[in-house]
Amino acid sequence: MTWKTKLITGAAAIAFAWPGLAAADEATDARIKALEEQLELLQSQIADLKQSTANNIADVRKEATATTVSLANGRPTIATADGNFTASFRGVFQLDAAHYDQAAAGPLATDFRRGSYGDANENDHARDLSDGANFRRARIGIEGKAFGAFDYNFLYDFGGSGTEEAGKISAAWVQYGFPVAGLKLRIGAFSPPSGLEEAVSTNGSLFVERASPAETVRSIAAGDGRTAVALLAGGDNWTGAAAITGNIIGTSSFDEQTAFVGRLTYVPFRRDDSLIHVGVNTSIVINPAASGPDVSGAPAITNVRLRDRPEIRVDGARLIDTGNIDADGLTAIGGEFGAQWKNLYVQTEYFDIKVDRKGPLSDPDFSGWYAQAGWTITGEPRRYTAGTFDAPRPAKPFDLKKGTWGAWELGLRYSVLDLNYLAGSPGTAPVASAIRGGEQEIFTLGLNWYVNNVLRFQAAFQDVSVDRLSPGGTAFGTGTATPPAGAQVGQDFNIYSLRTQYAF
């Protein structure tokens, strides 16, 4: 075959096959175009996924660093999402009104009822205790956490005993929590737990004031605004506290008081609806506060003094008082017992107080105790927490539309505080070592209405009996201010009181 023939034959073959080749190319182009469209769609989906992922990461980061605001039980709280930083605003307002039912007042020369030693104002008030109203507590503050392991509390109080005050520090402390057995180190101004009655917040106590023996022991080395450093610990069935304390903020002295406060509690029996509490406590004044400079050859006087009001503060007069005792120290030891069964609870404490007096005079010994019981009529039990019995939470807060009335609780208490030492008999002069501080007995019947978790009303009746002899001399002041030695300067009377409390 010649080349011409081959050329003609090849051309004919190409011409014959061209339609098939053209069709294959079109199919290839279509597939390529489809792949390109799928690639564009895939790229679009990848871009959307990247954007969505970025948005989700941003949202997670935003949520992790977000600040939340809540208003649980009326308490404003600000917190970070991880809970490492919180700030809760606190407020407590307690308005007390009282009527003192006592014998009419007479002149100082014939009416021997008296208050604190050397206080002319209290001499007048003891003979005519002031009816009226008083903001016992008007507190505002903030508490919370910082950096997860630190707690803090700042609380300022404008209330007072008998008269409202310009304002004072009630609490100002920081606390570090160790990751061992609930151990905490607290430093600042606060009241270390000195007993069963002292440990419960005044917002949840059974009566408007602590029992007089517990309050007196509390004032020795604890109490609101007391400078202190303390170790606190606890578990499910026990608590422990040990503190070194100084003066109360705002109290000036030459050398501050140095004291130790300790407490241990244990729950030997616990069931779902019942428990038993036992505990011991102590307050030891190592070095009383000095009332003057410690001059060589003439050491400073270091006084201790025990005194208290009846268990209400509308009138500020103290009706039992040891006066100043020049002492090297003081030791108070207390025993605690409490029990709860459903909506019924009881508690009692006994205190023994010994003063290490300077000089040749014998060391005085004082004592006090109380027993109280509470019964929640509406069935809610008191809450046992951190070694004390706190107020019940109303299961059905007051609401007229729903026909619910909150929680109602009856309370009963009897307390005795004896600040007499070698007091002697009526009509006699005291012996050299005698201290005629007086003995105060109080029977209290109370009714509490918990309207809701923040509002409460407390009504109470008190029968007060003070047995106290005059030491004579110029103990209450010169002239007729001081009744003759051995004269009765105590009295019996009744108190009717009502508290309105709002606490968040």
C-alpha positions in Angstrom: 0.0 0.0 0.0 1.4 3.3 -1.1 1.7 6.2 1.3 -1.2 7.9 -0.4 -3.4 4.9 0.2 -2.3 4.8 3.9 -3.0 8.5 4.3 -6.4 8.2 2.8 -7.2 5.1 5.0 -6.0 6.9 8.2 -8.0 10.0 7.5 -11.1 7.9 6.9 -10.6 6.1 10.2 -10.2 9.3 12.1 -13.3 10.7 10.5 -15.2 7.6 11.4 -14.0 7.7 15.1 -14.3 11.5 15.7 -17.8 11.6 17.0 -16.9 9.0 19.8 -13.8 11.0 20.8 -15.8 14.2 20.9 -18.4 12.6 23.1 -15.7 11.3 25.5 -14.3 14.7 25.8 -17.7 16.2 26.7 -18.2 13.5 29.4 -14.8 14.3 30.8 -15.6 18.0 30.9 -18.8 17.3 32.6 -17.1 15.2 35.3 -14.5 17.8 35.8 -17.1 20.5 36.2 -19.0 18.3 38.7 -15.9 17.7 40.6 -15.1 21.4 40.6 -18.6 22.2 41.9 -18.3 19.5 44.6 -14.9 21.0 45.6 -16.4 24.5 45.8 -19.2 23.1 48.0 -16.7 21.2 50.2 -14.6 24.3 50.5 -17.7 26.3 51.5 -18.6 23.7 54.1 -15.1 23.7 55.5 -15.2 27.5 55.8 -18.5 27.3 57.6 -17.2 24.6 59.9 -14.1 26.8 60.7 -16.3 29.7 61.4 -18.7 27.7 63.6 -15.8 26.1 65.5 -14.3 29.6 66.1 -17.7 30.9 67.3 -18.1 27.9 69.6 -14.6 28.4 71.1 -15.3 32.0 71.6 -18.6 31.2 73.3 -16.9 28.6 75.6 -14.2 31.2 76.5 -16.9 33.8 77.1 -18.9 31.4 79.3 -15.7 30.4 81.2 -15.0 34.0 82.1 -18.6 35.3 82.4 -19.8 37.0 85.6 -23.2 35.8 86.9 -25.6 37.7 89.1 -28.1 36.0 91.4 -30.6 37.0 94.1 -31.1 33.8 96.1 -33.2 34.5 99.3 -32.9 38.2 98.6 -29.1 38.2 98.8 -27.4 39.8 95.8 -24.4 37.6 94.7 -21.9 38.2 91.9 -19.7 35.3 90.8 -17.4 34.1 88.1 -18.6 31.0 86.2 -15.9 28.8 87.8 -16.8 30.0 91.3 -13.3 31.1 92.2 -14.4 34.7 92.8 -17.7 35.6 94.5 -19.2 38.6 96.3 -22.4 38.4 98.3 -23.9 41.5 99.9 -25.3 41.0 103.4 -27.8 43.0 105.4 -29.3 42.5 108.9 -31.8 44.8 110.4 -33.2 44.0 113.9 -35.7 46.4 115.4 -36.5 45.6 119.1 -39.4 47.1 121.1 -39.9 46.5 124.8 -42.0 47.4 127.8 -40.4 47.0 131.3 -43.1 46.2 133.9 -41.4 47.2 137.1 -42.2 49.1 140.3 -42.4 52.9 140.1 -39.2 54.8 140.6 -38.4 56.6 143.9 -35.5 58.9 144.8 -31.9 57.6 145.1 -32.1 58.0 148.9 -34.9 55.5 149.3 -35.0 53.5 146.1 -31.9 51.3 146.3 -32.2 49.6 142.8 -28.8 50.0 141.0 -27.0 49.2 137.8 -23.2 49.1 137.1 -20.8 50.2 139.7 -19.8 53.9 139.4 -22.3 54.7 136.7 -24.8 57.5 137.7 -26.8 57.1 134.4 -27.4 53.4 135.1 -28.4 54.2 138.7 -31.3 56.2 137.2 -32.1 53.6 134.6 -32.1 50.7 137.0 -35.0 52.5 138.9 -36.9 53.2 135.6 -35.8 51.0 132.7 -36.7 52.7 129.5 -39.6 51.5 127.4 -39.2 52.0 123.7 -37.5 50.7 120.5 -33.9 50.3 119.5 -32.2 49.0 116.3 -30.3 46.2 118.0 -28.4 45.5 114.8 -28.3 47.4 111.6 -25.5 45.7 109.6 -24.4 45.9 106.0 -21.5 44.0 104.5 -20.0 41.8 101.9 -18.6 38.3 101.9 -17.3 35.8 99.4 -14.3 33.9 97.9 -11.2 35.0 96.1 -8.9 32.8 94.1 -10.8 29.7 95.1 -9.0 29.0 98.4 -9.6 32.3 100.2 -12.8 33.4 102.0 -13.4 37.0 103.3 -16.1 38.8 105.3 -16.5 42.5 105.9 -19.5 43.6 108.1 -20.3 47.0 109.6 -22.9 47.5 112.3 -24.8 50.7 113.1 -27.0 49.2 115.8 -26.4 49.1 119.5 -27.3 48.1 123.1 -29.8 50.7 124.3 -28.8 53.3 121.8 -27.7 53.1 118.1 -24.1 53.8 117.5 -22.2 55.8 114.8 -20.9 52.5 113.4 -18.3 49.9 114.2 -16.6 46.9 112.7 -18.5 43.7 113.5 -16.4 41.5 111.3 -13.4 42.0 109.0 -11.4 38.9 108.2 -9.8 36.7 105.6 -9.5 33.0 105.7 -7.5 30.3 103.8 -8.9 26.8 103.4 -6.3 24.0 103.5 -7.2 20.8 101.5 -7.0 18.7 104.7 -9.9 17.8 107.1 -11.7 21.1 106.5 -8.8 23.0 108.2 -9.1 26.8 107.9 -6.9 29.7 109.0 -8.7 32.9 109.8 -7.2 36.3 110.6 -8.8 39.6 111.4 -11.7 40.8 113.6 -14.4 38.2 114.4 -15.9 36.3 117.3 -14.3 32.8 117.6 -16.8 30.2 118.8 -16.8 30.2 122.6 -19.9 28.0 123.2 -23.0 26.4 121.8 -25.2 29.5 122.1 -22.4 31.8 120.8 -21.8 29.7 117.7 -25.3 30.2 116.2 -25.9 33.4 114.2 -28.1 36.0 115.9 -30.2 35.8 112.7 -31.3 32.2 113.7 -31.2 32.2 117.5 -34.2 30.9 119.4 -34.5 34.2 121.4 -33.6 37.8 120.7 -30.5 37.6 122.9 -28.2 34.8 124.0 -28.6 33.4 127.5 -26.9 35.7 130.0 -24.2 33.2 131.1 -23.3 32.5 127.5 -23.2 36.2 126.6 -21.0 37.0 129.7 -18.5 34.3 128.8 -18.5 35.4 125.2 -17.6 38.9 126.3 -14.4 37.7 128.1 -12.3 36.9 125.0 -14.6 36.6 122.0 -17.5 38.8 120.8 -18.1 40.8 117.6 -15.1 42.8 116.3 -12.6 40.9 118.4 -9.1 40.9 116.9 -8.0 37.2 116.5 -6.2 34.5 114.6 -7.9 31.1 114.6 -7.6 27.6 113.3 -11.0 26.1 112.5 -11.7 22.5 111.5 -14.6 20.1 111.2 -16.1 17.0 109.7 -19.6 15.4 109.5 -19.8 14.8 113.2 -17.3 17.1 114.8 -15.9 20.6 115.0 -12.8 22.2 116.5 -11.6 25.7 117.0 -8.6 27.4 118.6 -8.0 31.1 118.6 -5.6 33.7 120.1 -7.5 36.9 120.7 -6.8 40.5 121.6 -9.0 43.6 122.3 -12.3 44.4 120.5 -11.7 46.9 117.7 -12.1 50.4 119.0 -11.2 49.5 122.6 -8.0 51.3 123.7 -5.7 50.1 126.5 -2.0 50.3 127.3 -1.2 46.6 126.7 -3.9 44.7 124.9 -5.5 41.7 126.4 -4.1 38.4 125.3 -6.4 35.4 125.5 -7.1 31.9 124.2 -10.5 30.6 123.1 -11.1 26.9 122.3 -14.0 24.7 121.5 -14.6 21.0 120.6 -17.9 19.4 119.6 -19.0 15.9 118.7 -22.2 14.2 117.6 -22.1 10.7 119.2 -25.6 9.8 117.9 -27.3 10.8 114.6 -30.3 9.5 112.6 -32.3 11.1 109.8 -34.6 12.8 112.3 -32.6 13.0 115.5 -29.2 13.7 117.0 -27.2 14.3 120.2 -24.6 17.0 120.5 -21.9 17.3 123.2 -19.1 19.8 123.5 -16.6 21.6 125.7 -15.2 25.1 125.5 -12.8 27.4 127.3 -11.9 31.1 127.4 -8.5 31.8 129.1 -7.3 35.4 129.7 -3.5 35.0 129.7 -2.8 38.7 130.1 -5.6 41.1 131.0 -5.6 44.6 129.3 -3.5 47.1 131.2 -5.2 50.3 132.5 -2.0 52.3 132.7 1.7 52.2 132.0 3.8 49.4 133.5 6.1 51.5 135.6 9.1 49.7 137.3 8.2 49.0 140.9 4.5 49.9 140.3 3.1 47.5 137.8 0.0 48.4 135.8 -3.4 47.5 137.0 -4.8 44.7 134.8 -8.6 44.5 135.5 -11.1 42.0 134.5 -14.8 42.8 134.8 -18.0 40.7 134.4 -21.4 42.3 134.0 -24.5 41.9 131.9 -28.0 43.2 131.1 -31.2 41.3 131.1 -31.7 39.3 127.9 -33.0 42.3 126.0 -31.1 45.5 125.0 -33.8 48.2 124.6 -32.5 49.7 127.8 -28.7 49.4 128.2 -28.4 49.2 132.0 -26.4 46.3 133.4 -28.0 45.0 136.7 -25.3 42.6 137.7 -21.6 43.7 137.9 -18.5 42.4 139.6 -16.8 45.8 139.2 -13.1 45.9 138.3 -11.0 43.0 139.7 -7.2 43.5 139.5 -6.1 40.1 138.2 -3.3 38.2 136.5 -5.8 36.1 134.5 -9.1 34.3 134.2 -10.2 30.9 133.2 -13.8 30.0 132.0 -14.7 26.4 131.3 -18.0 25.3 129.7 -19.8 22.1 129.0 -22.4 21.7 126.2 -25.3 19.4 125.6 -27.9 19.5 122.8 -30.4 17.0 121.4 -33.0 17.1 118.5 -35.9 14.8 117.6 -37.8 15.9 114.6 -39.2 19.4 115.3 -38.3 19.4 119.0 -34.8 20.4 120.3 -33.2 21.2 123.6 -29.8 22.6 124.6 -28.0 23.5 127.8 -24.6 24.9 128.9 -22.8 25.2 132.2 -19.9 27.7 132.8 -17.4 27.9 135.6 -15.4 31.2 135.8 -12.3 31.5 138.0 -10.3 34.8 138.4 -6.7 34.7 139.4 -6.6 37.8 141.6 -3.5 39.8 142.5 -2.5 40.4 146.1 -3.5 38.6 149.3 -7.2 38.4 148.5 -8.7 35.0 147.6 -9.5 34.1 144.0 -13.2 34.5 143.2 -15.2 31.8 141.4 -18.4 32.5 139.5 -20.8 30.3 137.6 -23.8 30.3 135.3 -26.0 27.9 133.3 -29.1 27.8 131.1 -31.5 25.3 129.6 -33.7 26.0 126.6 -36.1 24.2 124.3 -37.7 24.9 121.0 -40.7 23.3 119.3 -41.6 24.2 115.7 -45.4 24.0 115.6 -45.5 23.7 111.9 -43.2 20.8 111.8 -39.9 22.1 110.3 -36.9 21.0 112.3 -34.1 23.3 113.4 -31.0 22.9 111.2 -27.9 21.4 112.9 -24.8 22.8 111.2 -21.2 23.5 112.2 -21.8 22.4 115.8 -24.9 24.5 116.5 -28.7 24.6 116.0 -29.8 27.2 113.4 -33.3 28.5 112.6 -35.8 26.3 110.7 -36.6 27.1 107.1 -40.3 27.6 106.5 -41.6 24.8 104.2 -44.5 27.0 103.1 -43.6 30.8 103.2 -46.4 33.2 104.1 -48.7 33.8 101.1 -52.3 34.9 101.6 -53.2 33.8 98.0 -52.0 30.3 98.7 -53.3 30.2 102.3 -49.8 29.4 103.7 -48.5 30.9 106.9 -44.7 30.3 107.2 -43.2 28.5 110.2 -44.1 29.0 113.8 -41.9 28.1 116.8 -42.3 28.1 120.6 -39.3 28.7 122.8 -38.7 28.2 126.5 -35.6 29.2 128.5 -34.4 29.4 132.1 -31.0 31.0 132.9 -29.0 31.7 136.0 -25.8 33.9 136.2 -24.2 34.1 139.7 -21.5 36.9 140.0 -21.5 36.7 143.8 -18.4 35.6 145.7 -18.5 35.5 149.6 -21.4 37.9 149.3 -22.6 37.4 152.9 -26.0 38.1 154.3 -28.4 41.1 153.8 -27.7 44.0 156.2 -24.0 43.0 156.7 -20.8 44.6 155.5 -18.8 42.5 153.0 -15.6 40.6 154.0 -12.4 41.7 152.4 -12.4 39.2 149.5 -16.1 39.5 148.8 -17.5 40.5 145.4 -21.2 41.4 145.4 -21.9 41.2 141.7 -25.4 39.8 142.1 -27.3 36.8 140.9 -29.7 37.1 137.9 -32.4 34.5 137.1 -34.5 34.9 134.0 -37.5 32.8 132.7 -38.4 33.4 129.1 -41.3 32.3 127.0 -41.1 33.2 123.3 -43.0 32.8 120.0 -41.2 33.1 116.6 -42.9 33.6 113.3 -40.7 32.8 110.2 -42.6 34.6 107.5 -40.1 33.4 104.9 -36.4 32.9 104.6 -35.6 36.6 105.3 -38.3 38.0 107.4 -39.0 37.0 111.1 -41.0 38.3 114.1 -40.1 37.3 117.7 -42.4 38.0 120.6 -41.3 37.2 124.2 -42.2 37.5 127.9 -39.4 37.5 130.5 -39.6 37.2 134.2 -36.4 38.7 135.7 -35.1 38.4 139.3 -31.9 40.1 140.4 -30.6 39.4 143.9 -27.7 41.7 144.7 -26.4 43.3 147.9 -24.7 46.7 148.2 -21.0 46.6 149.2 -21.4 50.1 150.7 -18.7 52.8 150.6 -18.8 54.7 147.3 -19.3 51.7 145.0 -22.2 53.4 143.1 -21.1 57.0 143.7 -20.8 59.4 146.6 -23.6 60.3 149.1 -27.0 58.7 148.5 -25.8 57.2 145.2 -24.5 54.2 147.2 -27.0 52.4 149.5 -25.9 51.2 152.9 -23.8 48.0 153.0 -26.0 44.9 152.8 -29.0 46.8 151.3 -30.8 45.0 148.5 -30.0 46.7 145.2 -31.5 44.1 142.9 -35.2 43.9 141.8 -37.9 41.7 140.2 -39.7 42.8 137.1 -41.2 41.6 133.8 -40.3 42.4 130.2 -42.6 42.2 127.1 -40.7 42.5 123.8 -41.1 42.2 120.0 -38.4 42.0 117.4 -38.8 42.6 113.7 -35.9 41.1 111.7 -35.0 41.3 108.0 -31.8 39.4 107.1 -30.4 38.5 103.7 
